[in-house]
């Protein structure tokens, strides 16, 4: 009778199993898709984030005032940026769904994926045409053509994978209804490009309809879900056909992989942080001739003139870093992301991508002090929306906390109050700074810089502050006069916002 296996034997068995899988892949000419998916997630997050560059590089001369025309121009460009950012995330979601079906890749599939990525890299250029020439439909037309090409390449990947079933995931490969699965994934991949095809046609003679159709691409899954719900309410729920039960058990409508959501989100935060230092390197290196003539050859004095720019950089980087920290803390306790959480995460990332614009506005305080109030308010608004959508992710998770959250951060959990404070800190701070600038407009720059300095220290002291607040609340509860006994036990009346006693 054999004894129990040691950890060494277990590791050896796992290693042998991995080697057997690699040998099998080599015989079939296939390979794991993990590294290719990591590359794709990184590239897509970069493309989505650099969409903000045409907006941040909007030229406003020192003589120009931040008047209604400039505000309207920036608002239009920000709106178009948000739309195109969300369309890129739709393409990323379709790519994620596609590789839920495709389990392995070969050389041909890898090359097709590279063709898809190359087409995606053209999107920032077409977006630049859209914001530079808003009245010329060619930019919209080319953007839609790129989205259509992305859909065509993804459809080719689907057709190729189903033609060689050994590339499919085991669940689809062993299914008796592969043809139905293929139609279903093609529908998910192509519905966005079909709407962009219509948008391209309308761009030739009435481009406002094109913008409406492109916005529809973003919310199409939720429109479809709402339509199905209304139909069930009006007509009554109908059971799906028996032959479709297997394909829909694969849950292509269910949330995306939590790991890929985290990878895409980390990519966006990393690129935003990098864009900040690129602006420093590009705009804040003194010209040698100016150093000699204006500062008598003193590089230290020349760099001192850029002090406000470096202050804006450190404040903006701290904001990006702490928003990432809050996002990381949240998803550390997330078990599964629902569709609503995925949409809210995308909206949060879209405003995180706008933080380089906030940096540009704060760096301009010294050059254009008369416009500082409008610039401070714009920066506060960007930070507020980036952080409030993070808070909304957690709120949506609490609605289905049994399946989405770890027990520690659920209602009554030990970390619930701390997570609430961590995610509410930036929305409250940015909203307070915005309100303070309305009352004390003369000190708007000082108020904004105080917020940027105070929030990191608040994060450091947050756990201590939360513990003091909870201890105070417990003390106040004990000071209240005794209530007459009721039918339920006192423990049942404990506030859900307070952690349960150990």
C-alpha positions in Angstrom: 0.0 0.0 0.0 1.6 3.3 -1.1 2.1 6.0 1.4 0.9 9.6 1.1 2.5 11.7 -1.6 5.1 14.3 -0.5 5.0 17.9 -1.8 8.1 17.0 -4.0 6.1 14.2 -5.6 3.2 16.5 -6.2 5.4 19.1 -7.9 7.1 16.4 -10.0 3.6 15.2 -11.1 2.6 18.8 -12.0 5.8 19.3 -13.9 5.4 16.1 -15.8 1.8 17.0 -16.7 3.0 20.4 -18.0 5.7 18.8 -20.1 3.2 16.4 -21.5 0.9 19.3 -22.5 3.9 21.1 -24.1 4.9 17.9 -26.0 1.3 17.5 -27.2 1.2 21.2 -28.4 4.4 20.7 -30.3 3.0 17.7 -32.1 -0.1 19.6 -33.0 1.8 22.7 -34.0 -0.1 24.8 -31.3 0.9 26.9 -28.4 -0.6 28.5 -25.3 -2.3 31.9 -25.9 -1.4 33.4 -22.5 1.6 35.5 -23.7 -0.3 36.7 -26.9 -3.2 37.8 -24.7 -0.9 39.7 -22.4 0.6 41.5 -25.4 -2.8 42.2 -26.8 -4.1 43.6 -23.4 -1.0 45.8 -23.1 -1.4 47.2 -26.7 -5.1 47.8 -26.3 -4.7 49.7 -23.0 -1.9 51.8 -24.6 -4.1 52.7 -27.7 -7.1 53.5 -25.5 -5.0 55.8 -23.3 -3.1 57.7 -26.0 -6.4 58.9 -27.4 -6.2 61.7 -24.9 -3.0 63.2 -26.5 -4.9 65.2 -29.2 -7.0 66.7 -26.4 -4.0 67.6 -24.1 -2.2 69.1 -27.0 -5.0 71.6 -27.7 -3.1 74.8 -28.3 -4.2 77.7 -26.2 -1.8 80.7 -26.5 -1.0 82.8 -23.4 -2.9 85.7 -24.9 -6.1 83.6 -25.3 -8.6 83.6 -22.5 -10.3 80.5 -21.3 -13.6 81.8 -22.7 -16.7 80.1 -23.9 -15.2 79.2 -27.3 -12.2 77.5 -25.7 -14.4 75.7 -23.2 -16.7 74.5 -26.0 -13.7 73.3 -28.0 -12.3 71.3 -25.1 -15.8 69.9 -24.2 -16.3 68.7 -27.7 -12.8 67.0 -27.8 -13.3 65.5 -24.4 -16.7 64.1 -25.5 -15.2 62.6 -28.7 -12.3 61.2 -26.6 -14.7 59.4 -24.2 -16.7 57.9 -27.1 -13.6 56.6 -28.9 -12.0 55.3 -25.6 -15.2 53.3 -24.9 -15.2 52.0 -28.5 -11.7 50.7 -28.0 -12.8 49.0 -24.8 -15.7 47.4 -26.8 -13.1 46.0 -29.2 -11.0 44.7 -26.2 -14.2 43.0 -24.8 -14.9 41.4 -28.1 -11.3 40.1 -28.2 -11.7 38.7 -24.7 -14.9 37.0 -25.6 -13.2 35.6 -28.7 -10.4 34.0 -26.8 -12.8 32.5 -24.3 -13.8 30.3 -27.3 -10.3 29.9 -28.8 -8.2 27.9 -26.3 -4.9 27.5 -28.3 -3.2 29.3 -31.1 -0.9 28.4 -34.0 1.3 30.5 -36.2 -1.6 31.5 -38.5 -3.8 32.6 -35.6 -0.9 34.6 -34.0 -0.4 36.4 -37.3 -4.1 37.2 -37.7 -4.1 38.6 -34.2 -1.1 40.8 -35.1 -3.1 42.1 -38.1 -6.0 42.9 -35.8 -3.6 44.7 -33.4 -2.0 46.7 -36.3 -5.5 47.9 -37.3 -6.2 48.9 -33.8 -3.0 51.0 -33.6 -4.4 53.2 -36.4 -7.4 54.3 -34.3 -5.5 57.2 -32.5 -4.5 58.7 -35.9 -8.1 58.6 -37.1 -9.2 60.1 -33.8 -6.7 63.0 -34.3 -8.3 63.7 -37.7 -11.7 63.7 -36.0 -10.8 66.3 -33.4 -8.7 68.4 -35.7 -11.2 68.6 -38.5 -14.6 68.2 -36.7 -16.6 69.5 -39.7 -14.9 67.1 -42.2 -16.5 63.6 -42.3 -13.3 61.9 -43.5 -12.0 61.4 -40.0 -15.2 59.7 -38.9 -15.2 57.6 -42.1 -11.7 56.4 -41.5 -12.3 55.6 -37.8 -15.4 53.5 -38.8 -13.4 51.7 -41.5 -10.7 50.8 -38.9 -13.4 49.4 -36.6 -14.9 47.4 -39.5 -11.5 46.0 -40.4 -11.0 44.9 -36.8 -14.3 43.1 -36.9 -13.4 41.4 -40.2 -10.1 40.1 -38.8 -11.7 38.9 -35.7 -14.3 37.1 -37.8 -11.5 35.4 -39.8 -10.0 34.3 -36.5 -13.4 32.7 -35.5 -13.7 31.0 -38.9 -10.1 29.7 -38.8 -10.4 28.4 -35.3 -13.7 26.5 -36.0 -12.2 25.1 -39.2 -9.5 23.5 -37.0 -11.4 22.4 -33.9 -8.2 21.4 -32.0 -7.7 25.2 -31.5 -11.0 25.6 -29.6 -11.5 25.5 -25.9 -12.4 21.9 -24.7 -16.0 22.9 -23.9 -16.7 24.1 -27.4 -14.6 21.4 -29.1 -16.6 18.7 -27.4 -19.9 20.4 -28.0 -22.5 18.8 -30.3 -23.6 22.3 -31.4 -20.3 23.9 -32.7 -22.1 25.6 -35.6 -24.5 27.3 -33.2 -21.5 28.4 -31.0 -19.8 29.8 -34.1 -22.9 31.8 -35.1 -23.2 33.1 -31.6 -19.6 34.4 -31.2 -19.7 35.9 -34.8 -22.8 37.8 -33.7 -21.0 39.2 -30.7 -17.9 40.1 -32.7 -19.6 41.7 -35.7 -22.5 43.6 -34.3 -20.3 46.6 -33.5 -18.6 46.7 -36.9 -22.0 46.5 -38.6 -23.2 49.6 -36.8 -19.9 51.3 -37.7 -20.5 50.4 -41.4 -23.8 52.3 -41.2 -22.0 55.1 -39.4 -19.5 55.3 -42.2 -22.3 55.6 -44.8 -24.0 58.3 -42.9 -20.8 60.2 -42.4 -20.8 61.0 -46.1 -23.9 63.1 -46.0 -25.1 63.6 -42.4 -22.3 62.9 -39.8 -24.2 63.6 -36.6 -26.1 60.3 -37.1 -22.7 58.7 -37.3 -21.8 59.8 -33.8 -25.2 58.5 -32.6 -24.5 55.1 -34.1 -21.0 54.9 -32.6 -22.4 55.7 -29.2 -24.9 52.9 -29.8 -22.0 50.5 -30.3 -20.8 51.2 -26.7 -24.2 50.5 -25.1 -25.5 47.8 -27.4 -25.1 44.9 -25.0 -27.0 46.8 -22.3 -29.7 47.9 -24.8 -30.0 44.3 -25.9 -30.4 43.2 -22.4 -32.9 45.9 -21.5 -34.9 45.0 -24.7 -35.0 41.3 -23.7 -36.2 42.3 -20.2 -39.0 44.4 -21.6 -40.0 41.7 -24.0 -40.2 39.2 -21.2 -42.3 41.5 -19.2 -44.7 42.2 -22.1 -44.9 38.8 -23.8 -43.8 36.5 -21.0 -40.6 34.6 -20.5 -40.0 31.8 -23.0 -37.6 29.0 -22.4 -34.7 28.8 -25.0 -34.8 25.9 -27.4 -33.2 22.7 -26.1 -30.4 22.7 -28.6 -29.3 26.2 -27.5 -28.9 25.3 -23.8 -25.4 24.0 -24.2 -23.9 27.0 -26.0 -25.5 29.5 -23.7 -24.2 27.5 -20.7 -20.8 28.8 -21.8 -21.9 32.2 -20.6 -20.5 34.5 -23.3 -22.9 37.2 -21.8 -21.4 36.7 -18.4 -18.7 39.1 -17.0 -15.2 39.2 -18.5 -12.3 37.4 -17.0 -11.3 39.2 -13.7 -7.6 38.7 -14.6 -7.9 40.3 -18.0 -9.9 43.2 -16.5 -7.1 43.8 -14.0 -4.4 43.5 -16.7 -6.2 46.0 -19.0 -6.8 48.4 -16.0 -3.2 48.2 -14.9 -2.1 49.0 -18.4 -4.2 52.1 -18.5 -2.9 53.4 -15.2 0.7 52.6 -16.2 0.4 54.4 -19.5 -1.2 57.5 -17.9 1.6 57.7 -15.4 4.1 57.4 -18.2 2.5 60.1 -20.3 2.9 62.6 -17.4 6.7 62.2 -17.4 6.8 62.4 -21.2 5.3 65.8 -21.0 8.0 66.8 -18.5 10.8 65.5 -20.8 9.3 67.3 -23.8 8.3 70.7 -22.5 10.5 71.3 -19.4 14.1 70.8 -20.6 15.7 74.2 -20.9 17.1 75.4 -24.2 20.9 75.8 -24.0 20.8 79.2 -25.7 18.1 80.5 -23.3 20.2 79.2 -20.3 23.2 81.3 -21.4 21.3 84.4 -22.3 18.5 84.6 -19.7 20.1 82.7 -16.7 23.8 83.5 -17.2 24.6 79.9 -17.8 23.0 78.7 -14.5 21.1 75.5 -15.2 19.8 75.5 -11.6 18.2 78.9 -12.1 16.7 77.7 -15.4 15.2 74.6 -13.8 13.8 76.8 -11.0 11.6 78.5 -13.6 9.9 75.2 -14.2 9.1 74.7 -10.5 5.2 74.9 -11.0 5.4 72.2 -13.7 7.3 69.8 -11.5 4.8 70.5 -8.6 1.9 69.7 -11.0 3.7 66.5 -12.1 4.2 65.2 -8.6 0.6 66.0 -7.7 -0.8 64.4 -10.8 1.4 61.3 -10.4 0.3 60.9 -6.8 -3.3 61.1 -8.0 -2.8 58.4 -10.6 -0.9 56.2 -8.2 -3.5 56.5 -5.4 -6.4 55.9 -7.8 -4.6 52.7 -8.9 -4.0 51.8 -5.3 -7.8 52.2 -4.5 -8.6 50.1 -7.7 -6.1 47.4 -6.6 -7.5 47.3 -3.1 -11.0 46.9 -4.5 -10.3 44.1 -6.9 -8.2 42.3 -4.3 -11.5 41.6 -2.6 -13.6 41.0 -5.8 -14.4 37.4 -6.6 -16.2 38.0 -9.8 -17.0 41.1 -11.9 -20.6 41.6 -13.1 -21.5 43.3 -16.4 -22.5 46.5 -14.5 -19.1 46.5 -12.7 -17.3 46.1 -16.0 -19.1 49.1 -17.5 -18.4 51.2 -14.4 -14.8 50.2 -14.5 -14.5 51.2 -18.2 -16.1 54.6 -17.4 -13.6 55.1 -14.5 -10.7 54.2 -16.8 -11.9 56.7 -19.4 -11.6 59.5 -16.9 -8.3 58.2 -15.6 -7.1 58.5 -19.2 -8.1 62.2 -18.9 -5.7 62.8 -16.0 -2.9 64.0 -18.4 -5.3 66.8 -19.4 -5.7 67.7 -15.8 -1.9 67.8 -15.5 -1.8 70.2 -18.5 -4.3 72.4 -16.9 -2.5 72.6 -13.5 0.9 73.1 -15.2 -0.6 76.2 -16.9 -1.4 78.0 -13.7 1.9 80.0 -13.8 1.6 80.9 -17.5 -2.0 81.9 -17.4 -3.0 82.8 -13.9 -6.2 84.6 -15.0 -7.7 81.3 -16.1 -6.7 79.3 -13.1 -10.3 79.0 -11.7 -11.7 77.3 -14.8 -8.6 75.0 -15.0 -8.9 74.0 -11.4 -12.6 73.2 -11.8 -11.9 71.1 -14.9 -9.1 69.2 -13.0 -11.4 68.6 -10.0 -14.1 67.3 -12.3 -11.8 64.8 -14.0 -10.5 63.5 -10.6 -14.1 63.3 -9.2 -15.5 61.2 -12.1 -12.5 58.9 -12.2 -12.9 58.2 -8.5 -16.7 58.2 -8.2 -17.0 55.5 -10.8 -14.6 53.4 -8.6 -16.9 53.9 -5.7 -19.9 52.9 -8.0 -18.1 49.6 -8.9 -18.0 48.7 -5.2 -21.7 49.8 -4.7 -22.7 47.6 -7.7 -20.7 44.7 -6.1 -22.5 45.1 -2.8 -25.8 44.6 -4.6 -24.7 41.0 -5.3 -22.1 40.7 -2.6 -22.5 37.0 -2.0 -21.1 36.1 -5.4 -18.9 39.2 -6.1 -17.1 40.1 -2.9 -15.0 38.4 -0.3 -16.6 38.2 3.2 -14.3 40.8 4.7 -15.7 43.7 2.7 -19.4 42.8 2.7 -21.9 44.5 4.9 -20.8 43.9 8.5 -17.3 42.6 7.4 -14.1 43.6 9.2 -12.9 45.7 6.2 -16.2 47.1 5.1 -15.9 50.5 6.7 -12.2 50.8 5.7 -13.0 50.0 2.0 -15.8 52.5 2.1 -13.5 55.3 3.4 -10.7 54.4 1.0 -13.0 54.6 -2.1 -14.9 57.7 -0.9 -11.8 59.7 -0.1 -11.0 61.1 -3.6 -14.6 61.8 -4.6 -15.2 63.7 -1.3 -11.8 65.6 -1.6 -12.3 66.6 -5.2 -15.9 67.6 -4.6 -14.9 69.6 -1.6 -12.1 71.4 -3.5 -14.5 72.2 -6.4 -17.1 73.7 -3.9 -14.3 75.6 -2.1 -13.2 77.3 -5.4 -16.8 78.5 -5.9 -16.7 80.2 -2.5 -13.0 81.3 -2.4 -12.2 81.7 -6.1 -9.2 83.9 -5.3 -7.5 81.0 -3.6 -8.4 78.3 -6.2 -4.8 77.3 -7.0 -3.9 77.0 -3.3 -7.0 75.0 -2.6 -6.2 72.5 -5.4 -2.6 72.1 -4.3 -3.7 71.5 -0.7 -6.0 68.8 -1.9 -3.2 67.1 -3.8 -0.9 67.2 -0.8 -3.5 66.3 1.9 -5.0 63.2 0.2 -1.8 61.1 0.2 -1.3 61.8 3.9 -5.0 61.0 4.5 -4.4 57.6 2.8 -1.5 56.9 5.1 -3.6 57.7 8.2 -6.9 56.3 6.9 -6.9 53.1 8.8 -6.2 55.0 12.1 -8.9 57.5 11.3 -11.5 54.8 10.5 -10.7 53.0 13.7 -11.1 56.3 15.7 -14.4 57.0 13.9 -15.7 53.5 14.6 -14.6 53.7 18.3 -16.4 57.0 18.6 -19.6 55.6 17.1 -19.5 52.6 19.5 -19.0 55.0 22.4 -22.0 57.1 21.3 -24.1 54.0 21.1 -23.2 53.0 24.7 -24.1 56.5 25.9 -27.6 56.3 24.6 -30.3 55.6 27.2 -31.3 51.9 27.4 -34.2 51.1 25.1 -37.0 48.8 26.2 -36.5 45.2 25.2 -38.2 44.1 22.0 -38.7 40.8 20.3 -35.4 40.8 18.4 -32.0 40.4 20.0 -29.8 43.4 20.4 -27.2 41.9 18.1 -29.7 42.0 15.2 -30.0 45.8 15.5 -26.2 46.3 14.9 -25.6 48.7 12.1 -24.6 47.1 8.9 -21.9 49.7 8.4 -20.0 48.7 11.5 -17.8 45.6 11.5 -19.0 42.6 13.4 -17.3 42.0 16.8 -14.5 39.5 16.9 
